[in-house]
Amino acid sequence: MSVPYETAAYEPHDSPETPEEHLARLLGRALNSFELPDETIRRLDCALAHDGSLHSAHHSAGLHRETYRHTWLLADGSALTLWELVHNTAPGSEPHHEVYVDEEELRAATLRLPLPPDTPDFELPVTVQLSPVPAPRHAYAAENSADHARRLLRRAENTDRPGADTAALLSTASGHQITQAFGRPCRAGRAGLGFSLYEHAFLLRDGEEVSLWEVEHTATPDGRHMCEVYASEDAAREAMERRASHLPEAEPP
């Protein structure tokens, strides 16, 4: 007869584990984790939240088999699921853990187990409850984001640019997006001068979003291009106004 039961392999959705810890523990106990595709592991490196739940169970004559559904919410808003098979049908009756990327592989592995074929499973409805995570404000590109942050801070010439703490925080960035900001224009100053403001938004591994604000301008004594970086939009716009206010007005046409 098949009945539901509790096992140490199940972690509820409010587990204090981080997504990385949950994945590490799952892969650490699975005998076949080395067979998972590298692409799957790479995608899970950017997980923001996770959930683990019992999917089905089977008990018969001292033998048991459970399947678990482990789902991660990724930085791009998609979800990725791994299926865990736990059974004691191997010699010695010790629990064995296996992990698979889809239900077809799980089903094939289950059929290989020496369990009576005529006993139905106890099956739970598939309900995934991920830990609440705010939807990202930006469409992030996961392309050398930490290096992008490092280069942005390195080219900033203003003495009040974000410091070492910000650099250390952004070294964990897993995605970034650059957008030009408009509105609240400052006075142009001398003819031919230009100011541009850009938001560099970064997504961190824990789901936090951090933005740096880059001012590009030619309001320099020799007219050369200059880059300044600030921790907030207000600070960046104030810097633009300050630069423009120290320049002579543009001559009328």
MARZA-225735 format. One record per residue: x, y, z of N, C-alpha, C, O in turn; residue number from 1. Coordinates in steps of 0.2 Angstrom, whole numbers. Layout:
R|n_u|n_v|n_w|ca_u|ca_v|ca_w|c_u|c_v|c_w|o_u|o_v|o_w|seq
R|X|Y|Z|X|Y|Z|X|Y|Z|X|Y|Z|NUM
...
This chain:
R|n_u|n_v|n_w|ca_u|ca_v|ca_w|c_u|c_v|c_w|o_u|o_v|o_w|seq
R|4|-6|0|0|0|0|4|6|0|9|6|3|1
R|3|11|-4|7|17|-4|3|23|0|-3|24|0|2
R|7|26|4|5|31|9|10|37|9|16|36|8|3
R|7|43|11|12|49|11|16|48|18|13|45|23|4
R|22|50|18|26|50|24|31|55|24|33|58|19|5
R|34|57|30|39|62|30|46|59|29|47|54|32|6
R|50|63|27|57|61|26|62|67|26|60|72|25|7
R|68|65|28|73|71|29|75|74|22|78|80|22|8
R|73|71|17|75|74|10|70|80|8|72|84|4|9
R|65|81|12|60|86|10|62|92|14|62|92|20|10
R|62|98|10|63|104|13|57|109|11|56|110|5|11
R|53|112|16|48|116|14|50|122|11|56|124|11|12
R|45|126|8|47|132|4|50|137|8|53|142|5|13
R|49|137|15|51|143|19|58|141|22|60|143|28|14
R|61|136|19|68|134|22|73|140|22|73|144|18|15
R|77|140|28|81|146|28|87|145|24|91|150|23|16
R|88|140|20|94|139|16|93|144|10|88|146|8|17
R|99|146|8|99|150|1|98|145|-5|99|139|-4|18
R|97|148|-10|96|144|-16|103|140|-18|103|134|-20|19
R|108|143|-17|115|140|-18|116|134|-13|118|129|-15|20
R|114|135|-7|115|130|-2|110|124|-3|112|118|-2|21
R|104|125|-5|99|120|-7|102|116|-13|102|110|-12|22
R|105|119|-18|107|116|-23|113|112|-21|114|106|-23|23
R|118|115|-18|124|111|-16|122|105|-12|125|99|-13|24
R|117|105|-7|115|99|-3|112|94|-8|113|88|-7|25
R|108|96|-12|105|91|-17|110|88|-21|110|81|-22|26
R|115|91|-24|120|88|-28|125|84|-24|127|79|-27|27
R|126|86|-18|130|82|-14|128|76|-12|132|71|-11|28
R|122|75|-11|119|68|-9|117|64|-15|116|58|-15|29
R|116|67|-21|114|63|-27|120|59|-30|125|62|-31|30
R|119|53|-31|125|48|-34|126|50|-41|132|49|-43|31
R|122|53|-45|123|54|-52|123|61|-54|122|63|-59|32
R|125|66|-49|125|73|-50|130|75|-56|129|80|-59|33
R|135|71|-57|140|72|-62|137|72|-69|140|74|-74|34
R|131|69|-70|128|68|-76|124|74|-78|122|74|-84|35
R|123|78|-74|119|84|-75|122|89|-80|128|89|-80|36
R|119|91|-85|122|96|-90|125|102|-87|122|105|-82|37
R|131|104|-90|134|110|-87|130|116|-88|130|120|-83|38
R|126|116|-93|122|122|-94|116|123|-89|115|128|-86|39
R|114|117|-86|109|117|-81|112|120|-74|109|124|-71|40
R|118|118|-73|122|120|-67|123|128|-67|123|132|-63|41
R|125|130|-73|127|137|-75|121|141|-74|121|147|-70|42
R|115|139|-76|109|143|-75|107|144|-68|104|149|-65|43
R|108|138|-64|106|138|-57|111|143|-53|109|144|-47|44
R|116|145|-55|121|149|-52|118|156|-51|120|159|-46|45
R|113|158|-55|110|164|-54|103|164|-51|99|168|-51|46
R|101|158|-47|95|157|-44|93|163|-39|98|164|-35|47
R|87|165|-38|85|170|-33|81|167|-27|82|169|-22|48
R|78|161|-29|74|158|-24|73|151|-25|74|149|-31|49
R|70|147|-21|70|140|-22|64|137|-18|61|140|-13|50
R|62|131|-20|56|127|-17|57|120|-18|59|118|-23|51
R|56|116|-12|57|109|-13|51|106|-10|48|108|-4|52
R|48|101|-14|41|98|-11|41|91|-13|44|89|-18|53
R|38|87|-9|36|80|-10|31|79|-16|26|82|-16|54
R|33|75|-21|29|74|-27|25|68|-27|19|68|-28|55
R|28|62|-25|25|56|-25|29|51|-21|35|52|-19|56
R|25|46|-18|28|41|-14|26|34|-15|20|33|-17|57
R|30|29|-13|27|22|-14|31|18|-9|37|18|-8|58
R|27|14|-5|29|10|0|26|3|-1|20|2|-2|59
R|31|-2|-1|28|-9|-2|33|-14|1|39|-14|-1|60
R|31|-18|6|35|-24|9|42|-21|11|47|-25|9|61
R|43|-16|15|49|-14|17|53|-9|12|58|-6|14|62
R|51|-9|6|54|-5|1|50|2|0|44|2|1|63
R|54|7|-1|51|13|-2|54|17|-8|60|16|-9|64
R|50|22|-11|53|26|-16|49|33|-15|43|33|-15|65
R|52|38|-15|49|45|-15|52|49|-21|58|48|-23|66
R|48|53|-24|51|58|-29|49|65|-26|44|67|-23|67
R|54|70|-27|54|77|-25|55|81|-31|59|80|-35|68
R|51|87|-31|52|92|-36|55|98|-32|53|101|-27|69
R|61|100|-35|65|105|-33|65|111|-38|67|110|-44|70
R|63|117|-37|62|122|-42|65|128|-39|65|130|-34|71
R|69|131|-44|72|138|-43|70|143|-47|68|142|-53|72
R|69|149|-44|67|155|-48|74|158|-51|78|160|-46|73
R|74|159|-57|81|162|-60|80|170|-61|75|173|-60|74
R|86|173|-62|86|180|-62|82|183|-68|80|188|-68|75
R|81|179|-74|78|181|-79|70|180|-79|66|181|-83|76
R|68|178|-73|61|177|-71|58|170|-73|52|168|-71|77
R|62|166|-76|60|159|-78|61|154|-72|65|156|-67|78
R|59|148|-72|60|143|-67|63|137|-70|62|135|-75|79
R|67|134|-66|70|128|-68|69|122|-62|70|124|-56|80
R|67|117|-64|66|111|-60|70|105|-61|72|103|-66|81
R|72|102|-55|76|96|-55|72|91|-51|68|93|-46|82
R|72|85|-53|68|79|-50|73|75|-46|78|72|-49|83
R|71|74|-40|75|69|-35|71|63|-34|66|63|-32|84
R|75|57|-35|72|51|-33|76|48|-27|82|48|-27|85
R|72|46|-22|75|43|-16|72|36|-15|66|35|-15|86
R|77|31|-14|74|24|-14|79|20|-9|85|22|-9|87
R|76|14|-7|81|10|-3|81|3|-6|81|-2|-2|88
R|80|2|-13|80|-4|-16|87|-7|-18|88|-13|-20|89
R|92|-3|-17|99|-6|-18|101|-10|-12|98|-10|-7|90
R|106|-15|-13|109|-19|-8|111|-15|-2|114|-10|-2|91
R|109|-18|4|110|-14|10|105|-10|13|105|-8|18|92
R|100|-9|8|94|-5|10|95|2|12|91|5|16|93
R|101|5|11|102|12|12|99|16|7|99|15|1|94
R|97|22|10|93|27|5|98|29|0|104|31|1|95
R|96|29|-7|100|31|-12|96|37|-15|90|37|-16|96
R|100|42|-17|97|49|-20|100|49|-27|106|48|-28|97
R|95|51|-32|97|52|-39|93|58|-41|88|60|-38|98
R|96|62|-46|93|68|-48|93|68|-56|97|66|-59|99
R|87|71|-58|86|71|-65|83|78|-68|80|81|-64|100
R|84|80|-74|82|86|-76|75|86|-79|72|92|-80|101
R|72|80|-80|65|81|-83|61|74|-80|65|70|-78|102
R|55|75|-81|51|69|-78|52|63|-82|51|57|-80|103
R|53|63|-89|54|57|-93|60|53|-90|60|47|-89|104
R|66|57|-89|71|53|-86|70|50|-79|72|45|-77|105
R|66|54|-75|64|52|-68|60|45|-69|61|41|-65|106
R|55|45|-74|50|40|-75|54|34|-77|53|28|-75|107
R|59|34|-81|63|29|-84|67|26|-78|68|20|-77|108
R|70|30|-74|74|28|-68|69|24|-63|71|19|-60|109
R|63|27|-62|59|24|-57|57|17|-60|56|12|-56|110
R|56|16|-66|54|9|-69|59|4|-68|58|-2|-68|111
R|65|6|-67|71|1|-66|71|-1|-59|74|-6|-58|112
R|67|2|-54|68|-1|-47|64|-7|-46|59|-8|-49|113
R|66|-12|-42|63|-18|-41|57|-17|-36|57|-19|-30|114
R|52|-14|-38|46|-13|-34|40|-16|-38|40|-16|-44|115
R|35|-18|-34|29|-21|-37|26|-17|-42|24|-11|-40|116
R|25|-19|-48|22|-14|-53|14|-13|-52|12|-8|-55|117
R|11|-17|-48|4|-16|-48|1|-12|-42|-5|-12|-41|118
R|6|-9|-38|4|-5|-33|4|3|-35|9|5|-37|119
R|-2|6|-34|-1|13|-37|3|18|-32|3|16|-26|120
R|5|23|-35|9|28|-31|4|32|-27|-2|33|-29|121
R|6|35|-21|3|41|-18|6|47|-22|12|48|-21|122
R|2|51|-25|4|56|-28|1|63|-26|-5|63|-24|123
R|5|68|-25|3|75|-23|2|79|-29|5|78|-34|124
R|-3|84|-28|-4|88|-34|3|93|-34|6|94|-29|125
R|4|94|-40|10|98|-41|9|106|-40|6|109|-44|126
R|11|108|-34|10|115|-33|17|118|-31|19|116|-25|127
R|19|123|-34|26|126|-33|24|132|-30|21|137|-32|128
R|27|133|-24|27|140|-20|34|142|-19|37|140|-14|129
R|36|147|-23|42|150|-22|42|155|-17|37|159|-16|130
R|48|156|-13|48|162|-9|47|168|-12|50|169|-18|131
R|43|173|-9|42|179|-13|48|183|-14|52|185|-10|132
R|49|185|-20|54|189|-23|52|194|-27|48|192|-32|133
R|53|200|-26|51|206|-31|53|205|-38|59|202|-39|134
R|48|206|-43|50|205|-50|56|210|-51|55|216|-49|135
R|61|208|-55|66|213|-57|64|219|-61|59|218|-65|136
R|66|225|-59|64|231|-63|67|231|-70|64|235|-74|137
R|72|228|-71|76|228|-78|76|222|-81|75|216|-78|138
R|78|222|-87|79|216|-91|87|215|-91|90|219|-95|139
R|89|211|-87|96|211|-86|100|206|-91|97|201|-93|140
R|106|208|-93|110|204|-97|116|201|-93|119|205|-90|141
R|116|194|-93|121|191|-89|128|190|-93|130|185|-94|142
R|131|196|-94|137|196|-98|143|200|-94|143|206|-95|143
R|147|196|-90|153|199|-87|151|206|-83|154|211|-84|144
R|145|205|-79|142|211|-76|147|213|-70|147|219|-70|145
R|150|209|-67|155|211|-62|161|215|-65|163|220|-62|146
R|163|213|-71|168|216|-74|166|223|-77|170|228|-77|147
R|160|223|-79|157|230|-81|157|235|-75|159|241|-76|148
R|155|233|-70|155|237|-64|162|240|-62|163|245|-61|149
R|167|235|-62|174|237|-61|176|242|-66|179|247|-64|150
R|175|241|-72|177|246|-77|174|253|-77|177|258|-78|151
R|167|253|-75|163|259|-74|166|263|-68|167|269|-69|152
R|168|260|-63|171|263|-57|178|266|-58|180|271|-56|153
R|181|262|-62|188|264|-64|189|270|-68|194|274|-67|154
R|184|271|-73|185|277|-77|182|283|-74|182|288|-77|155
R|178|282|-68|175|288|-65|181|293|-63|185|291|-59|156
R|180|299|-64|185|304|-62|183|309|-56|188|312|-53|157
R|177|308|-54|175|312|-48|178|310|-42|178|303|-41|158
R|180|314|-37|183|312|-31|178|309|-26|179|305|-22|159
R|171|310|-27|166|308|-23|162|302|-26|157|301|-24|160
R|166|298|-30|163|292|-34|162|287|-28|165|287|-23|161
R|157|282|-29|157|276|-25|163|273|-24|168|272|-28|162
R|164|271|-17|171|268|-15|171|260|-15|168|257|-19|163
R|176|258|-11|178|251|-11|172|247|-9|171|241|-11|164
R|167|249|-4|162|245|-2|157|244|-8|155|238|-9|165
R|156|249|-12|152|248|-18|155|243|-23|152|239|-26|166
R|161|244|-24|165|239|-28|165|232|-26|164|228|-30|167
R|165|231|-19|165|224|-17|158|221|-18|157|215|-19|168
R|153|225|-17|146|223|-17|145|221|-25|141|216|-26|169
R|147|225|-29|145|224|-36|150|218|-39|149|216|-45|170
R|155|216|-35|159|210|-38|155|204|-38|157|199|-41|171
R|149|204|-35|144|198|-35|139|199|-40|134|195|-40|172
R|139|204|-44|134|205|-49|133|200|-54|138|197|-57|173
R|127|198|-55|125|192|-60|122|195|-66|121|191|-71|174
R|120|201|-67|117|204|-73|117|211|-72|118|214|-67|175
R|117|215|-78|117|222|-78|113|224|-84|112|221|-89|176
R|111|231|-84|108|234|-90|109|242|-89|110|245|-84|177
R|110|244|-95|112|251|-96|106|255|-100|104|253|-105|178
R|104|260|-97|99|264|-100|100|272|-99|103|274|-94|179
R|99|276|-104|100|283|-104|94|286|-100|88|284|-102|180
R|95|290|-96|90|294|-92|89|301|-95|93|304|-97|181
R|82|303|-95|81|309|-98|77|313|-93|75|310|-87|182
R|75|319|-95|71|323|-90|75|327|-86|81|326|-85|183
R|72|333|-83|76|337|-79|82|340|-82|87|339|-79|184
R|82|342|-88|88|344|-91|91|350|-87|88|355|-85|185
R|98|350|-87|102|356|-84|103|361|-90|103|359|-96|186
R|105|367|-88|107|372|-93|113|370|-97|118|367|-94|187
R|113|371|-103|118|369|-107|125|372|-106|130|369|-108|188
R|125|378|-104|131|382|-103|134|384|-110|130|386|-114|189
R|141|383|-111|144|386|-117|142|382|-123|140|376|-122|190
R|141|385|-128|139|381|-135|143|375|-136|149|376|-135|191
R|140|370|-138|144|364|-140|145|359|-134|147|354|-136|192
R|143|361|-128|144|357|-123|138|352|-122|132|354|-124|193
R|139|346|-120|134|341|-119|134|337|-113|140|335|-110|194
R|129|335|-110|128|331|-104|124|325|-106|118|326|-109|195
R|126|319|-104|122|313|-104|122|310|-98|127|309|-94|196
R|116|307|-96|115|303|-90|113|296|-91|109|295|-95|197
R|117|291|-88|115|284|-89|114|281|-83|118|282|-78|198
R|109|276|-82|109|272|-76|112|265|-78|110|262|-83|199
R|116|263|-74|119|256|-74|116|252|-69|118|253|-63|200
R|111|248|-70|108|244|-65|111|237|-65|113|234|-70|201
R|112|235|-59|115|228|-58|111|224|-53|108|226|-49|202
R|111|217|-55|107|212|-51|112|208|-48|116|205|-51|203
R|111|208|-41|116|204|-37|113|197|-36|107|195|-38|204
R|117|192|-33|116|185|-33|110|184|-28|106|179|-29|205
R|109|188|-23|103|188|-18|97|191|-21|92|191|-17|206
R|97|193|-27|91|197|-30|90|204|-29|86|207|-31|207
R|95|207|-25|95|214|-24|97|218|-30|101|215|-34|208
R|94|224|-31|96|228|-37|99|234|-35|97|237|-30|209
R|105|236|-38|109|241|-36|110|245|-43|112|242|-48|210
R|109|252|-42|111|256|-48|116|261|-47|117|264|-41|211
R|120|262|-52|125|268|-52|123|272|-58|121|270|-63|212
R|125|279|-57|123|284|-62|129|287|-64|133|290|-61|213
R|129|287|-71|135|289|-75|134|296|-78|129|296|-82|214
R|138|301|-77|137|307|-81|143|308|-86|149|307|-84|215
R|141|309|-92|146|310|-97|145|317|-99|140|319|-101|216
R|151|321|-100|150|328|-102|157|330|-105|162|327|-104|217
R|157|336|-108|163|339|-110|164|346|-107|167|351|-109|218
R|161|347|-101|161|353|-97|168|353|-93|168|354|-87|219
R|173|353|-97|180|353|-94|184|359|-97|182|361|-102|220
R|189|361|-94|193|367|-96|195|366|-103|195|371|-107|221
R|197|361|-105|200|360|-112|195|356|-117|196|355|-123|222
R|188|355|-114|183|353|-118|184|345|-119|180|342|-124|223
R|188|342|-116|188|335|-117|183|331|-113|179|334|-109|224
R|182|325|-115|176|321|-113|178|318|-106|184|317|-104|225
R|173|318|-101|174|317|-94|169|312|-92|163|313|-94|226
R|170|307|-88|165|303|-85|165|303|-77|170|303|-74|227
R|159|304|-74|158|304|-67|153|299|-65|148|298|-69|228
R|154|296|-59|149|291|-57|147|292|-50|150|294|-46|229
R|140|292|-49|137|293|-43|132|287|-40|130|283|-45|230
R|131|287|-34|127|282|-31|120|283|-32|116|278|-31|231
R|117|289|-34|110|290|-34|109|295|-40|114|299|-42|232
R|103|295|-43|101|299|-48|101|307|-46|104|311|-50|233
R|99|308|-40|99|315|-38|106|318|-37|107|323|-39|234
R|111|314|-35|118|316|-34|120|317|-41|124|322|-42|235
R|119|313|-46|121|314|-53|119|320|-56|122|324|-59|236
R|112|322|-55|109|327|-58|112|334|-55|113|339|-58|237
R|113|334|-48|115|339|-45|122|341|-47|124|347|-48|238
R|126|336|-49|133|337|-51|133|340|-58|137|344|-60|239
R|128|338|-62|127|341|-69|125|348|-68|128|352|-72|240
R|121|350|-64|119|357|-63|125|361|-60|126|367|-62|241
R|129|358|-56|134|361|-53|140|363|-59|142|368|-59|242
R|141|358|-63|146|359|-68|143|364|-73|147|369|-75|243
R|137|364|-75|134|369|-80|134|376|-77|135|381|-80|244
R|133|377|-70|132|383|-67|139|387|-67|139|393|-66|245
R|144|384|-68|151|387|-67|154|388|-74|159|390|-75|246
R|149|388|-79|151|389|-86|147|395|-89|142|396|-87|247
R|150|399|-93|147|405|-96|141|402|-101|141|397|-103|248
R|136|407|-101|130|405|-105|132|404|-112|137|408|-115|249
R|128|400|-116|129|400|-123|127|406|-126|122|409|-124|250
R|131|408|-131|130|414|-135|123|413|-139|123|408|-142|251
R|119|418|-140|113|417|-144|115|417|-151|120|420|-153|252
R|111|414|-155|113|413|-162|112|420|-166|113|420|-172|253
